[in-house]
Amino acid sequence: MILTYDAIDAGGRSTTDSIEAQNTKEAVEQLRRRGLYVKKIAEPRVSARVAKPNLPASLRLPLKLLVQITRQMAMLLRAGSELVPAISAIQRQMTKPNHAALLGKLVNDLEDGMTLTDTLRKHPRTFDAIYCAIVAAGEASGTLTEMLERLSVIVGKRRALRKKILGALAYPALLIAMCFHIMLVVLFFVLPRFNAMFVQLNVETPATTKALLSVSVVLRGYWPVLLFVTAALAGAAAWASTSRAGRQWLSNVQLFIPVVGRLRSRLIQGQIFRTMGMLLESRVDVLDTLDLVRESTLNGRFQKLFNDLQEAVTSGGRLSTAFEASTIVEPYICQAIYTGEDSGSLGASMSFCADMLDESNEEFISMVTKLIEPLILIIMGFVVGGVAISLFVPLFDMTSAIK
């Protein structure tokens, strides 16, 4: 093996070189025979370009890790570190090989002369359009450190909101899964036993019982088709959540779903206003800000809104007028933007709107969650109670007839 060493010769001069030996002990003995006193000896560091695991195309860093990486990058740059050494230092802290490999790829691209924005855009599953847009603004304005600090706050808020939504939906999802499981057990295992008993006893069954028995027969007879349909729906859901065309279709459809559409629209607005506010406060031009923030959503209605905003700016109009004409943004938000334009603090006004939307979204999520839980319980009660009544009414009729 090849070992590098730092040593001192008989004249007290320092020397650095490499030596080939079987192990460290043998290398030290060889150097001593040459009259060198070894201070340090080790294997040379392997470049991040060598022996790197292949990155899967779908690799995505968790939001918690992304927040940590962004904060550490901002901290190291604030301390005077260059960008490549900063990312290399963060890379050495990664415990999972794929995460370390992704940061190693960033280092390689930066060493090849690419900008940070360009190398981040090669990994859209980890660094979304807003992340890249803010970094691009930081590089263009020479305020990358400040942008990374603000970006860590934005990603942190997004993570907190996602945790709140998932936490709010966990219990309703558990209730729905339990109800679905109960119905499958009843349809596949309970109803066939009752059907055999009704046929054997020649019991006349009501319409609801006949309908349940028919559904049970169809499901048990065509379960491969049901399985295929379920797999097809799962594949369609995967396509809709990963491909650009699928995400665009899903983004357009979401706004037309009752309750969900309203929440989704507010979430998109909060994201847009927070990013625009931060960019405008960093002295980024309004048109450049609109170009950067446009990539944050694929929704057709908001894309049209951005077109209207750009047309308003180029023609000398007001942003608040374009927002008001869109009917997407609520009047109190438009009024806040109008006030910010008049006072010359449009960036601060946008950030204020984002804070208001975040508070409104949290209240809306809490309210919807409190309404969903009892609603699901009521539906479960009707479903399970209806099945039970449909099964036991024929038995009661048979018992009455025997008497």
Secondary structure in CASP SS format (residue, H / E / C, confidence):
PFRMAT SS
TARGET T0000
AUTHOR 0000-0000-0000
METHOD secondary structure of the structure
MODEL  1
M C 1.00
I E 1.00
L E 1.00
T E 1.00
Y E 1.00
D E 1.00
A E 1.00
I E 1.00
D C 1.00
A C 1.00
G C 1.00
G C 1.00
R C 1.00
S E 1.00
T E 1.00
T E 1.00
D E 1.00
S E 1.00
I E 1.00
E E 1.00
A C 1.00
Q C 1.00
N C 1.00
T H 1.00
K H 1.00
E H 1.00
A H 1.00
V H 1.00
E H 1.00
Q H 1.00
L H 1.00
R H 1.00
R H 1.00
R C 1.00
G C 1.00
L C 1.00
Y E 1.00
V E 1.00
K E 1.00
K E 1.00
I E 1.00
A E 1.00
E C 1.00
P C 1.00
R C 1.00
V C 1.00
S C 1.00
A C 1.00
R C 1.00
V C 1.00
A C 1.00
K C 1.00
P C 1.00
N C 1.00
L C 1.00
P C 1.00
A C 1.00
S C 1.00
L C 1.00
R C 1.00
L C 1.00
P C 1.00
L H 1.00
K H 1.00
L H 1.00
L H 1.00
V H 1.00
Q H 1.00
I H 1.00
T H 1.00
R H 1.00
Q H 1.00
M H 1.00
A H 1.00
M H 1.00
L H 1.00
L H 1.00
R H 1.00
A C 1.00
G C 1.00
S C 1.00
E C 1.00
L H 1.00
V H 1.00
P H 1.00
A H 1.00
I H 1.00
S H 1.00
A H 1.00
I H 1.00
Q H 1.00
R C 1.00
Q C 1.00
M C 1.00
T C 1.00
K C 1.00
P H 1.00
N H 1.00
H H 1.00
A H 1.00
A H 1.00
L H 1.00
L H 1.00
G H 1.00
K H 1.00
L H 1.00
V H 1.00
N H 1.00
D H 1.00
L H 1.00
E H 1.00
D C 1.00
G C 1.00
M C 1.00
T C 1.00
L H 1.00
T H 1.00
D H 1.00
T H 1.00
L H 1.00
R H 1.00
K C 1.00
H C 1.00
P C 1.00
R C 1.00
T C 1.00
F C 1.00
D C 1.00
A H 1.00
I H 1.00
Y H 1.00
C H 1.00
A H 1.00
I H 1.00
V H 1.00
A H 1.00
A H 1.00
G H 1.00
E H 1.00
A H 1.00
S H 1.00
G C 1.00
T C 1.00
L H 1.00
T H 1.00
E H 1.00
M H 1.00
L H 1.00
E H 1.00
R H 1.00
L H 1.00
S H 1.00
V H 1.00
I H 1.00
V H 1.00
G H 1.00
K H 1.00
R H 1.00
R H 1.00
A H 1.00
L H 1.00
R H 1.00
K H 1.00
K H 1.00
I H 1.00
L H 1.00
G H 1.00
A H 1.00
L H 1.00
A H 1.00
Y H 1.00
P H 1.00
A H 1.00
L H 1.00
L H 1.00
I H 1.00
A H 1.00
M H 1.00
C H 1.00
F H 1.00
H H 1.00
I H 1.00
M H 1.00
L H 1.00
V H 1.00
V H 1.00
L H 1.00
F H 1.00
F H 1.00
V H 1.00
L H 1.00
P H 1.00
R H 1.00
F H 1.00
N H 1.00
A H 1.00
M H 1.00
F H 1.00
V H 1.00
Q H 1.00
L H 1.00
N C 1.00
V C 1.00
E C 1.00
T C 1.00
P C 1.00
A H 1.00
T H 1.00
T H 1.00
K H 1.00
A H 1.00
L H 1.00
L H 1.00
S H 1.00
V H 1.00
S H 1.00
V H 1.00
V H 1.00
L H 1.00
R H 1.00
G H 1.00
Y C 1.00
W H 1.00
P H 1.00
V H 1.00
L H 1.00
L H 1.00
F H 1.00
V H 1.00
T H 1.00
A H 1.00
A H 1.00
L H 1.00
A H 1.00
G H 1.00
A H 1.00
A H 1.00
A H 1.00
W H 1.00
A H 1.00
S H 1.00
T H 1.00
S C 1.00
R H 1.00
A H 1.00
G H 1.00
R H 1.00
Q H 1.00
W H 1.00
L H 1.00
S H 1.00
N H 1.00
V H 1.00
Q H 1.00
L C 1.00
F C 1.00
I C 1.00
P C 1.00
V C 1.00
V H 1.00
G H 1.00
R H 1.00
L H 1.00
R H 1.00
S H 1.00
R H 1.00
L H 1.00
I H 1.00
Q H 1.00
G H 1.00
Q H 1.00
I H 1.00
F H 1.00
R H 1.00
T H 1.00
M H 1.00
G H 1.00
M H 1.00
L H 1.00
L H 1.00
E H 1.00
S C 1.00
R C 1.00
V C 1.00
D C 1.00
V H 1.00
L H 1.00
D H 1.00
T H 1.00
L H 1.00
D H 1.00
L H 1.00
V H 1.00
R H 1.00
E C 1.00
S C 1.00
T C 1.00
L C 1.00
N C 1.00
G H 1.00
R H 1.00
F H 1.00
Q H 1.00
K H 1.00
L H 1.00
F H 1.00
N H 1.00
D H 1.00
L H 1.00
Q H 1.00
E H 1.00
A H 1.00
V H 1.00
T H 1.00
S C 1.00
G C 1.00
G C 1.00
R C 1.00
L H 1.00
S H 1.00
T H 1.00
A H 1.00
F H 1.00
E H 1.00
A H 1.00
S H 1.00
T C 1.00
I C 1.00
V C 1.00
E C 1.00
P H 1.00
Y H 1.00
I H 1.00
C H 1.00
Q H 1.00
A H 1.00
I H 1.00
Y H 1.00
T H 1.00
G H 1.00
E H 1.00
D H 1.00
S H 1.00
G C 1.00
S C 1.00
L H 1.00
G H 1.00
A H 1.00
S H 1.00
M H 1.00
S H 1.00
F H 1.00
C H 1.00
A H 1.00
D H 1.00
M H 1.00
L H 1.00
D H 1.00
E H 1.00
S H 1.00
N H 1.00
E H 1.00
E H 1.00
F H 1.00
I H 1.00
S H 1.00
M H 1.00
V H 1.00
T H 1.00
K H 1.00
L H 1.00
I H 1.00
E H 1.00
P H 1.00
L H 1.00
I H 1.00
L H 1.00
I H 1.00
I H 1.00
M H 1.00
G H 1.00
F H 1.00
V H 1.00
V H 1.00
G H 1.00
G H 1.00
V H 1.00
A H 1.00
I H 1.00
S H 1.00
L H 1.00
F H 1.00
V H 1.00
P H 1.00
L H 1.00
F H 1.00
D H 1.00
M H 1.00
T H 1.00
S H 1.00
A H 1.00
I H 1.00
K C 1.00
END
